[in-house]
Amino acid sequence: MSSFSNLFQVLVAGFLLTAVAANPPPHVRLGGLQRAVCPEDYSPCVCDLTANGLEISCVDVTVAQIVDVFYRTRSLDIYSVSLTATSATASIDLPADLLKDKRAERIYLNCPSAASPKLGLTIDPASFEFTRFNTTIFEIHDCDLVAQADLSFLTGFTVLDSLRIVDTLNVAAIATLPANTLTLLKELSIERCTGLETAAFPDLTPARLERLFLSGNALTDAAANSILVSVGSSSSANTLVHFSLASNALTKVPRIASFSKLVSYDVSDNAIPFISQSALLFSSRVASLNLNNIALTAIEGGAFSGDFTFAQVGVEGNKLTEFRADVFKSMLQQMAAQPAGSGGQVVVTGNTFDCGCGLAWLIRDNQILIPSVKNGVCGGFFRFEDLNPDAYINCP
């Protein structure tokens, strides 16, 4: 075959590949998810038809354009709607019947993250009237809710599983979370927001929360304890599984003994120099306990109680100088009783432990426990597993 014929075939193949890329067939696999051509034109929004259903994303469009899109399209059932509206003023105001008669399983409201100051967001009580029986996830990101007096737009949401408000200012309206919405809510996330520290936390009496994430809200000890009282006096005391108070303004570890199902607790990135006896009592088998980067200098004996057999316990990046038996021995025995590599671990990276007789209980008397301690170092560079037990022979 001539070189000219070879060149011609290569050019034709290249043209065909370009045509397919520019005009994908009705069913193509992008990013590992089956996608198909949407049945309607949602411009200026973008529509993807995936295995989950219709996914509509409106970015840098006006509220009027969003209203028009859902007015002229006919598909009633939508998997997700993600709205990032623009505004010529300092506020994005969502009108009644924003989605018309459409029903969305997931709703994500976003203000432009680059806006400075953040744009205000107001939501009419009837903005999502027709989707209240279908929406399971509702999120708000990067907005200012100073003009949003209440959360009445969530009234009547009967299957709402998760409510998340993230990177948002002035979230005091959380106090008005409708009681009927709380009944079925499983996750409440308010993270990196302002206003929660002074807000009245909602009455959680009917709630049965499983996940409560309150990271990065500048919560003080008093504010955190007030929230714990509200949660602990509700039905959530018997259902809460995961709880985070990371990156706040805590100086003490809030006690969690009243939460009978709690298995994951995170208070990392606070300023908690001391943990007292019985501060961390777990009734269910612990999965993770995060005490990283809290400026911790001392832990009182008996601070931890519960089943830590498979737990990941992090005390990294702190200022501990003692690795004490009355603090860690019991949980290490639980972890070490499992087949090699299958039990939990206590991760102590970044602490400056002393190499003296305070380690004799571990290095000399309980070598079997050492593999359950990760990144234990004393004297700046001596790894626990490399220390000679004979060096502690004269220790009491």
WOWO-V71703 format. One record per pair of residues at least 24 apart in sequence whose ideal C-beta (glycine too) atoms are under 10 Angstrom apart, sorted by sequence separation. I is the first residue (numbers start at 1). J is the second residue. D is the distance in Angstrom with one decimal. If there is no record, write none. Layout:
i->(I/I)
j->(J/J)
d->(D/D)
//
This chain:
i->(44/45/53/54/55/56/57/58/59/60/61/62/63/76/78/80/81/82/83/84/85/87/104/107/118/119/120/121/122/129/132/133/134/135/136/137/138/139/140/141/142/143/144/145/146/148/149/150/151/152/154/155/156/157/160/161/162/163/164/165/166/167/168/169/170/171/172/175/176/177/178/179/182/183/184/185/186/187/188/189/190/191/192/193/194/199/207/212/224/232/237/240/242/243/244/245/246/252/255/256/257/259/260/262/263/264/265/266/267/268/269/270/271/272/273/274/275/276/277/278/279/280/281/282/283/285/286/287/288/289/290/291/292/293/294/295/296/297/298/299/300/301/302/303/304/306/307/308/309/310/311/351/353/354/355/363/364/365/44/45/53/54/55/56/57/58/59/60/61/62/76/77/78/79/80/81/82/83/84/85/86/87/90/98/103/118/119/120/121/122/123/125/128/132/133/134/135/136/137/138/139/140/141/142/143/144/145/146/148/150/151/152/153/155/156/157/158/159/160/161/162/163/164/165/166/167/168/169/170/171/172/174/175/177/179/181/182/183/185/186/187/188/189/190/191/192/193/197/198/201/202/205/209/223/224/225/231/232/233/236/237/240/245/254/255/256/257/258/259/262/263/264/265/266/267/268/269/270/271/272/273/274/275/276/277/278/279/280/281/282/285/286/287/288/289/290/291/292/293/294/297/299/301/302/303/305/306/308/309/310/323/348/349/350/351/352/353/354/355/359/362/363/364/43/47/49/53/54/55/56/57/58/59/60/62/71/73/74/76/77/78/79/80/81/82/83/84/85/86/98/102/104/105/118/120/121/122/125/126/127/128/129/131/132/133/134/135/136/137/138/139/140/141/142/143/144/145/146/147/150/151/152/154/155/157/158/160/161/162/163/164/165/166/167/168/169/170/171/172/173/174/175/176/177/179/180/181/182/185/186/187/188/189/190/191/192/197/200/201/204/208/209/210/219/223/224/228/232/253/254/255/256/257/263/264/265/266/268/269/270/274/276/277/278/279/280/282/285/286/288/289/290/291/292/298/300/301/304/305/308/309/345/346/347/348/349/351/352/353/363/364/42/52/53/54/55/56/57/58/59/67/70/73/74/75/76/77/78/79/80/81/82/83/84/85/90/92/93/94/95/96/97/103/104/107/115/117/118/120/121/122/123/125/126/128/129/132/135/137/138/139/140/141/142/143/144/145/146/149/150/151/154/157/160/162/163/164/165/166/167/168/172/174/175/177/179/182/190/196/197/199/201/203/204/207/208/209/221/223/225/227/228/231/232/252/253/256/267/276/277/278/286/291/299/300/301/304/307/308/309/345/346/347/348/349/350/351/352/353/355/362/363/364/365/41/42/45/47/51/52/58/66/67/70/71/72/74/75/76/77/78/80/81/82/83/84/87/90/91/92/93/94/95/96/98/99/101/102/103/106/107/113/114/115/118/120/123/124/125/128/132/140/143/145/148/150/154/157/165/168/171/172/174/175/179/199/201/202/204/205/206/207/208/209/211/212/216/217/219/220/221/224/228/231/275/277/299/301/302/306/309/310/320/323/343/344/345/346/347/348/349/352/359/363/364/40/50/63/66/70/71/73/78/84/86/90/91/92/93/94/95/96/97/98/99/100/101/102/103/105/106/107/108/109/110/111/113/115/123/124/125/126/128/145/170/173/190/197/201/204/205/206/207/208/210/211/212/213/214/215/216/217/218/219/220/221/224/225/229/274/275/282/298/299/309/322/343/345/346/347/348/353/355/360/363/364/42/49/50/62/63/67/69/70/71/89/90/91/92/93/94/96/97/98/99/100/101/103/104/105/106/107/108/109/110/111/112/113/123/125/151/165/177/197/200/201/203/204/205/206/208/209/210/211/212/213/214/215/216/217/218/219/220/221/224/225/228/318/320/321/323/332/336/341/345/346/362/365/41/42/47/48/63/64/67/69/70/71/89/91/92/93/95/96/97/98/99/100/103/104/105/106/107/108/109/110/111/112/122/123/140/154/165/196/203/204/205/208/209/210/211/212/213/214/215/216/217/218/219/220/221/228/313/314/315/316/317/318/319/320/321/322/323/337/340/353/360/361/364/40/41/48/63/66/67/68/70/87/95/96/97/98/99/102/103/104/105/106/107/108/109/110/111/202/204/207/208/209/210/211/212/213/214/215/216/217/221/310/311/312/313/314/315/316/317/318/319/320/321/322/329/336/355/359/360/363/40/42/66/67/69/86/87/94/96/97/98/104/106/107/108/109/110/111/204/207/209/210/211/212/213/214/215/221/280/309/310/311/312/313/314/315/316/317/318/319/320/321/325/328/329/333/336/359/360/39/40/70/85/87/93/94/104/109/111/209/214/309/310/311/312/313/314/315/316/317/318/320/322/324/325/328/332/335/336/338/357/358/360/361/38/39/40/63/219/308/309/310/311/312/313/314/315/316/321/323/324/325/326/333/336/337/357/360/39/42/45/46/85/308/315/322/323/325/329/332/333/335/336/348/355/356/359/360/38/45/190/307/308/321/322/324/325/329/332/335/336/355/357/358/45/253/308/323/324/331/332/334/335/357/323/332/333/356/357/275/323/325/329/332/253/325/328/331/332/289/304/56/138/188/224/241/251/253/263/246/250/251/262/263/325/328/238/242/273/286/328/56/171/224/241/242/244/246/247/268/272/273/81/121/138/166/212/246/263/264/268/54/56/121/136/145/146/162/188/246/257/263/264/266/268/269/286/55/118/120/132/145/146/161/162/164/166/167/221/257/268/277/285/54/81/118/120/123/136/137/139/140/142/143/144/145/161/166/186/212/253/277/323/53/54/55/57/59/92/118/141/144/151/185/197/210/215/219/221/53/58/60/91/92/117/118/182/183/196/197/214/215/275/52/53/57/59/78/91/107/140/182/186/191/211/213/215/216/323/52/76/77/81/90/93/105/113/182/215/297/76/91/98/186/187/189/191/192/289/292/296/323/78/91/105/106/108/109/110/111/191/288/291/77/80/82/84/90/96/110/111/287/289/290/292/293/321/76/84/111/286/292/316/82/94/109/285/313/316/314/313/323/312/308)
j->(68/69/77/78/79/80/81/82/83/84/85/86/87/100/102/104/105/106/107/108/109/111/128/131/142/143/144/145/146/153/156/157/158/159/160/161/162/163/164/165/166/167/168/169/170/172/173/174/175/176/178/179/180/181/184/185/186/187/188/189/190/191/192/193/194/195/196/199/200/201/202/203/206/207/208/209/210/211/212/213/214/215/216/217/218/223/231/236/248/256/261/264/266/267/268/269/270/276/279/280/281/283/284/286/287/288/289/290/291/292/293/294/295/296/297/298/299/300/301/302/303/304/305/306/307/309/310/311/312/313/314/315/316/317/318/319/320/321/322/323/324/325/326/327/328/330/331/332/333/334/335/375/377/378/379/387/388/389/69/70/78/79/80/81/82/83/84/85/86/87/101/102/103/104/105/106/107/108/109/110/111/112/115/123/128/143/144/145/146/147/148/150/153/157/158/159/160/161/162/163/164/165/166/167/168/169/170/171/173/175/176/177/178/180/181/182/183/184/185/186/187/188/189/190/191/192/193/194/195/196/197/199/200/202/204/206/207/208/210/211/212/213/214/215/216/217/218/222/223/226/227/230/234/248/249/250/256/257/258/261/262/265/270/279/280/281/282/283/284/287/288/289/290/291/292/293/294/295/296/297/298/299/300/301/302/303/304/305/306/307/310/311/312/313/314/315/316/317/318/319/322/324/326/327/328/330/331/333/334/335/348/373/374/375/376/377/378/379/380/384/387/388/389/69/73/75/79/80/81/82/83/84/85/86/88/97/99/100/102/103/104/105/106/107/108/109/110/111/112/124/128/130/131/144/146/147/148/151/152/153/154/155/157/158/159/160/161/162/163/164/165/166/167/168/169/170/171/172/173/176/177/178/180/181/183/184/186/187/188/189/190/191/192/193/194/195/196/197/198/199/200/201/202/203/205/206/207/208/211/212/213/214/215/216/217/218/223/226/227/230/234/235/236/245/249/250/254/258/279/280/281/282/283/289/290/291/292/294/295/296/300/302/303/304/305/306/308/311/312/314/315/316/317/318/324/326/327/330/331/334/335/371/372/373/374/375/377/378/379/389/390/69/79/80/81/82/83/84/85/86/94/97/100/101/102/103/104/105/106/107/108/109/110/111/112/117/119/120/121/122/123/124/130/131/134/142/144/145/147/148/149/150/152/153/155/156/159/162/164/165/166/167/168/169/170/171/172/173/176/177/178/181/184/187/189/190/191/192/193/194/195/199/201/202/204/206/209/217/223/224/226/228/230/231/234/235/236/248/250/252/254/255/258/259/279/280/283/294/303/304/305/313/318/326/327/328/331/334/335/336/372/373/374/375/376/377/378/379/380/382/389/390/391/392/69/70/73/75/79/80/86/94/95/98/99/100/102/103/104/105/106/108/109/110/111/112/115/118/119/120/121/122/123/124/126/127/129/130/131/134/135/141/142/143/146/148/151/152/153/156/160/168/171/173/176/178/182/185/193/196/199/200/202/203/207/227/229/230/232/233/234/235/236/237/239/240/244/245/247/248/249/252/256/259/303/305/327/329/330/334/337/338/348/351/371/372/373/374/375/376/377/380/387/391/392/69/79/92/95/99/100/102/107/113/115/119/120/121/122/123/124/125/126/127/128/129/130/131/132/134/135/136/137/138/139/140/142/144/152/153/154/155/157/174/199/202/219/226/230/233/234/235/236/237/239/240/241/242/243/244/245/246/247/248/249/250/253/254/258/303/304/311/327/328/338/351/372/374/375/376/377/382/384/389/392/393/72/79/80/92/93/97/99/100/101/119/120/121/122/123/124/126/127/128/129/130/131/133/134/135/136/137/138/139/140/141/142/143/153/155/181/195/207/227/230/231/233/234/235/236/238/239/240/241/242/243/244/245/246/247/248/249/250/251/254/255/258/348/350/351/353/362/366/371/375/376/392/395/72/73/78/79/94/95/98/100/101/102/120/122/123/124/126/127/128/129/130/131/134/135/136/137/138/139/140/141/142/143/153/154/171/185/196/227/234/235/236/239/240/241/242/243/244/245/246/247/248/249/250/251/252/259/344/345/346/347/348/349/350/351/352/353/354/368/371/384/391/392/395/72/73/80/95/98/99/100/102/119/127/128/129/130/131/134/135/136/137/138/139/140/141/142/143/234/236/239/240/241/242/243/244/245/246/247/248/249/253/342/343/344/345/346/347/348/349/350/351/352/353/354/361/368/387/391/392/395/73/75/99/100/102/119/120/127/129/130/131/137/139/140/141/142/143/144/237/240/242/243/244/245/246/247/248/254/313/342/343/344/345/346/347/348/349/350/351/352/353/354/358/361/362/366/369/392/393/73/74/104/119/121/127/128/138/143/145/243/248/343/344/345/346/347/348/349/350/351/352/354/356/358/359/362/366/369/370/372/391/392/394/395/73/74/75/98/254/343/344/345/346/347/348/349/350/351/356/358/359/360/361/368/371/372/392/395/75/78/81/82/121/344/351/358/359/361/365/368/369/371/372/384/391/392/395/396/75/82/227/344/345/358/359/361/362/366/369/372/373/392/394/395/83/291/346/361/362/369/370/372/373/395/362/371/372/395/396/315/363/365/369/372/294/366/369/372/373/331/346/99/181/231/267/284/294/296/306/290/294/295/306/307/369/372/283/287/318/331/373/102/217/270/287/288/290/292/293/314/318/319/128/168/185/213/259/293/310/311/315/102/104/169/184/193/194/210/236/294/305/311/312/314/316/317/334/104/167/169/181/194/195/210/211/213/215/216/270/306/317/326/334/104/131/168/170/173/186/187/189/190/192/193/194/195/211/216/236/262/303/327/373/104/105/106/108/110/143/169/192/195/202/236/248/261/266/270/272/105/110/112/143/144/169/170/234/235/248/249/266/267/327/105/106/110/112/131/144/160/193/235/239/244/264/266/268/269/376/106/130/131/135/144/147/159/167/236/269/351/131/146/153/241/242/244/246/247/344/347/351/378/134/147/161/162/164/165/166/167/247/344/347/134/137/139/141/147/153/167/168/344/346/347/349/350/378/134/142/169/344/350/374/141/153/168/344/372/375/374/374/384/374/372)
d->(9.4/5.2/6.7/4.6/5.5/7.1/8.0/7.1/8.4/6.6/6.4/5.8/7.3/9.4/5.7/6.5/9.0/8.3/7.9/8.6/8.5/8.8/8.2/7.2/6.2/6.4/4.7/6.1/9.5/8.9/4.5/8.0/8.9/7.0/6.3/6.5/7.4/7.7/7.4/8.0/7.7/8.4/7.1/6.8/4.1/9.0/6.4/9.7/8.8/7.1/5.6/9.5/6.8/5.0/6.4/6.9/6.6/7.1/8.0/7.1/7.9/7.5/8.0/7.0/6.2/4.5/7.8/5.3/9.2/9.3/8.9/7.0/5.3/7.1/7.9/6.4/4.7/4.1/5.5/4.1/5.7/4.8/3.9/5.5/7.2/8.8/8.1/7.6/6.8/8.7/8.8/9.8/8.3/9.1/8.6/9.9/7.3/8.1/6.0/7.1/4.1/7.6/6.8/8.4/4.3/4.8/5.5/4.1/6.4/4.3/5.0/5.0/5.1/6.2/4.9/5.3/4.7/5.0/6.5/6.1/5.2/5.1/4.6/3.1/8.9/6.5/7.9/6.2/4.8/4.8/4.9/4.9/4.4/4.1/6.4/6.3/6.1/7.7/7.4/9.7/9.2/8.4/6.7/6.2/7.9/9.6/9.0/8.4/9.7/8.8/7.5/8.9/6.7/6.2/4.4/4.7/9.2/8.3/7.7/9.1/6.7/5.7/4.8/5.0/4.6/5.0/4.6/8.2/6.6/7.3/6.5/7.9/6.7/7.4/6.6/7.2/8.1/7.0/8.3/8.3/9.6/8.9/9.0/8.4/9.6/6.0/6.5/7.5/9.4/5.2/6.4/8.3/6.1/4.7/5.5/6.8/6.1/4.6/4.7/5.5/4.4/4.8/5.0/5.0/5.0/4.3/4.9/9.6/5.1/8.5/5.1/9.9/9.4/7.0/7.8/10.0/8.6/6.4/5.9/4.9/4.0/5.6/4.1/5.0/5.0/4.9/4.9/4.9/4.5/5.5/9.9/5.8/4.2/4.2/9.4/9.4/4.3/7.8/9.3/6.5/7.7/7.5/7.9/8.7/5.4/7.1/9.0/9.1/7.6/6.4/9.9/8.8/8.0/8.3/8.8/9.7/9.7/9.2/8.6/9.4/9.4/9.9/7.4/8.7/7.9/7.3/8.2/9.2/8.6/9.6/7.6/7.8/7.2/8.7/9.2/5.6/7.0/8.2/9.4/9.6/7.2/7.6/6.5/10.0/4.4/7.1/8.3/7.0/6.4/7.0/6.9/4.0/7.3/7.6/7.0/9.0/8.3/5.4/7.1/9.5/9.5/7.2/3.2/7.9/9.7/8.2/8.3/9.4/4.6/7.7/7.1/6.4/7.3/7.9/8.3/8.0/4.2/7.6/9.2/7.6/8.9/7.9/4.5/7.9/8.8/9.6/3.4/7.9/8.2/7.2/8.1/6.7/8.9/5.4/8.4/9.1/10.0/10.0/5.9/5.5/4.5/5.4/4.0/5.3/4.2/5.6/4.2/7.7/6.8/7.7/9.6/9.4/8.6/4.4/6.2/8.0/5.5/9.4/9.2/5.3/8.1/9.7/8.4/6.6/6.8/9.8/9.1/6.9/8.1/7.5/7.4/7.3/5.8/6.6/7.4/5.9/5.8/8.7/9.7/3.9/5.3/7.0/9.1/6.9/9.9/7.0/9.0/6.6/7.9/7.2/7.8/7.7/6.2/7.1/7.9/6.9/9.6/9.9/7.1/8.1/8.7/6.8/7.3/8.6/7.7/7.9/9.4/8.7/9.7/10.0/7.6/8.4/8.5/9.2/7.1/9.6/4.8/8.6/4.9/5.3/8.1/8.6/8.2/6.6/8.4/6.0/5.3/4.3/4.9/10.0/7.5/7.6/7.6/9.4/8.3/9.0/8.8/6.5/9.8/9.7/7.4/9.0/5.9/9.1/9.3/7.7/8.0/7.8/8.8/7.6/8.8/9.0/9.6/7.5/9.1/8.4/5.8/7.4/9.2/5.2/6.3/8.5/6.5/8.2/7.0/4.0/7.7/8.0/7.9/5.5/8.1/5.5/4.4/8.0/8.9/7.8/8.6/8.1/7.2/9.0/9.2/8.8/8.5/9.6/7.4/5.9/8.3/7.3/6.6/7.6/7.0/8.3/6.7/7.2/8.3/7.7/5.5/8.3/7.4/9.7/9.8/8.3/6.2/5.2/9.9/7.6/7.0/9.5/5.3/6.5/8.9/9.7/4.4/7.5/9.9/8.2/8.7/9.9/7.6/9.3/7.0/9.2/6.9/9.3/9.1/9.7/7.8/9.4/7.7/8.9/6.6/4.8/8.4/9.6/7.4/8.7/7.6/9.5/7.2/10.0/8.6/4.2/7.3/5.6/8.8/5.6/8.4/6.4/7.5/9.1/9.9/9.5/7.1/5.7/5.3/4.9/4.2/9.2/9.3/8.7/8.5/7.6/8.6/7.1/8.0/6.6/9.4/6.6/6.6/9.8/6.7/7.7/7.3/9.2/7.6/9.9/5.8/6.6/6.5/9.7/5.7/5.4/4.5/5.9/8.7/8.7/9.1/8.5/9.5/6.0/9.6/9.7/8.3/8.4/9.0/8.8/9.4/9.2/9.4/7.5/10.0/8.5/6.8/7.1/9.4/9.2/9.3/9.8/10.0/8.3/8.7/7.0/9.0/6.8/9.7/6.3/9.2/9.2/6.4/6.9/8.0/6.9/9.3/4.5/8.8/7.9/8.9/6.7/4.7/9.7/5.7/7.4/8.9/9.2/9.5/8.0/8.4/9.2/5.3/9.4/8.3/5.8/9.6/5.8/9.5/8.8/9.5/8.9/6.0/9.9/6.7/7.9/6.1/8.7/8.8/9.7/8.7/7.5/9.2/7.4/7.4/6.2/5.9/9.6/9.8/6.2/9.5/8.7/9.5/7.7/8.0/8.7/7.6/7.8/4.8/9.4/4.8/9.8/9.0/9.2/7.3/7.4/7.2/8.0/8.7/7.0/7.3/6.9/6.2/5.3/8.2/6.9/7.2/7.8/4.1/9.4/7.3/6.5/9.6/4.8/5.4/7.7/9.4/8.4/9.3/6.2/3.8/5.2/4.9/4.8/5.5/7.6/6.2/4.5/6.6/9.6/4.8/6.7/9.0/6.0/7.1/9.5/8.0/8.0/8.2/8.4/4.5/9.3/8.7/6.7/9.3/9.6/8.0/9.0/9.2/9.9/9.9/9.9/4.7/7.8/5.0/6.8/5.1/9.7/5.6/7.8/9.3/7.5/8.2/5.1/9.7/10.0/8.9/4.1/5.2/5.8/9.7/6.1/9.4/9.5/8.6/8.8/9.3/8.5/6.4/9.4/6.1/4.8/9.6/9.2/8.0/9.1/9.7/8.6/5.7/7.1/9.3/9.2/9.3/9.2/6.8/8.3/9.2/4.6/9.6/8.5/5.8/7.2/7.5/8.3/6.0/3.9/7.2/6.7/8.8/7.2/9.0/7.4/6.8/6.3/6.7/7.1/8.2/6.7/7.9/7.1/7.1/9.9/4.5/7.1/7.9/10.0/9.0/10.0/9.1/8.2/9.3/3.8/7.3/9.5/7.9/6.3/6.4/6.6/7.3/7.8/6.5/7.0/7.2/8.2/6.2/6.2/7.3/5.8/5.1/8.8/8.0/8.2/9.3/7.5/5.2/8.1/8.5/8.3/9.5/8.4/9.3/9.5/8.5/6.2/9.3/9.2/6.5/9.2/6.5/9.4/8.5/9.7/8.6/6.3/9.3/7.9/8.5/6.1/8.7/9.1/6.8/10.0/4.1/6.0/5.5/4.4/5.1/4.8/4.9/4.6/4.7/9.4/9.6/9.1/8.7/9.6/9.0/8.5/7.9/7.9/9.3/4.4/5.6/4.8/4.6/5.2/4.6/5.6/4.3/4.3/6.1/5.2/6.8/8.3/5.3/8.9/6.8/9.0/6.9/5.6/9.7/9.5/9.1/4.3/6.0/7.0/8.7/9.4/7.2/8.3/9.1/9.0/6.9/8.3/7.8/9.2/7.1/6.8/8.8/10.0/5.4/6.1/6.8/9.4/6.1/9.7/6.1/9.4/7.8/9.6/7.2/7.9/7.1/8.3/7.1/5.9/4.0/9.7/5.7/8.4/8.8/8.9/7.0/7.9/7.4/8.9/8.5/5.1/7.0/8.9/9.7/7.7/8.9/6.0/7.1/8.1/7.1/6.7/7.1/6.9/7.0/7.7/6.0/6.7/6.9/5.5/7.2/9.6/4.0/9.3/4.8/9.3/8.4/7.8/9.7/8.8/8.7/4.7/7.2/7.3/9.4/9.4/8.0/9.3/7.1/9.4/7.7/7.5/9.4/9.5/9.5/9.9/8.7/9.0/8.6/9.7/7.2/7.6/9.6/9.4/6.4/4.1/6.0/4.7/4.9/5.5/4.4/4.4/5.5/7.2/6.6/5.2/8.8/9.4/8.0/8.2/5.1/7.1/8.8/8.9/6.6/9.7/8.6/9.6/9.8/8.7/9.5/7.2/9.9/9.1/7.4/6.2/4.9/8.1/8.6/6.9/8.6/8.8/5.2/8.0/9.4/9.7/9.4/6.9/9.5/8.2/7.6/7.9/8.7/9.1/9.9/9.9/9.2/8.8/9.3/8.4/6.3/7.8/9.5/9.0/6.2/9.5/8.5/7.0/9.1/8.6/9.0/7.7/9.8/7.1/9.5/9.2/9.3/8.8/7.1/9.7/6.5/3.8/6.3/10.0/9.0/9.3/8.9/5.7/6.9/5.4/6.2/4.2/9.7/9.1/6.7/8.8/5.0/8.8/8.5/8.9/8.5/7.6/8.4/9.2/10.0/9.8/9.8/8.5/8.8/8.2/7.3/7.2/4.3/4.2/9.7/9.5/8.3/8.6/8.5/7.8/8.5/8.9/9.5/9.7/8.7/8.9/9.2/3.6/6.7/9.5/8.7/8.0/6.7/9.5/9.8/8.8/7.4/4.9/8.4/8.3/8.5/8.4/6.9/9.4/9.8/9.4/9.3/9.5/9.1/8.1/9.4/9.6/9.5/7.0/8.1/9.4/9.5/9.5/9.8/9.2/10.0/8.5/9.2/8.6/7.8/8.9/8.4/9.5/8.7/8.8/8.1/8.9/9.3/7.2/9.3/7.9/9.7/8.2/9.9/9.4/9.7/9.3/9.9/9.3/9.8/9.4/8.0/9.9/9.4/8.8/9.7/9.9/9.3/9.5/8.7/8.5/9.5/9.0/8.7/9.1/9.6/9.8/8.4/8.9/9.1/9.7/8.4/9.4/7.9/8.1/9.7/8.7/9.7/9.7/8.7/9.6/9.7/8.9/8.7/7.5/8.9/9.8/9.4/8.6/8.4/9.9/9.8/9.9/9.1/7.7/9.8/9.1/9.9/9.9/8.5/10.0/7.7/9.6/9.9/8.7/8.7/8.3/7.5/5.6/9.9/9.8/8.8/9.5/8.5/8.0/7.5/9.1/9.6/7.6/9.6/7.5/9.6/9.7/8.2/9.4/8.7/9.4/9.6/7.9/10.0/9.7/8.8/8.3/10.0/9.9/9.0/8.5/8.4/9.9/9.5/9.7/8.3/8.3/8.9/8.6/8.8/8.5/6.8/9.1/8.7/9.9/9.3/8.5/8.8/8.9/7.5/9.4/8.3/9.9/9.9/9.6/9.7/9.4/8.6/8.7/9.0/7.9/9.6/8.2/8.5/8.0/9.0/6.7/10.0/9.0/9.0/9.7/9.6/9.2/8.7/9.0/9.9/7.7/8.3/8.9/8.7/9.7/9.6/9.6/8.2/8.9/9.4/9.8/8.7/8.5/9.1/9.6/8.7/9.9/7.8/8.7/9.2/9.7/8.2/9.9/9.9/9.7/7.8/9.4/9.7/8.2/9.3/9.7)
//
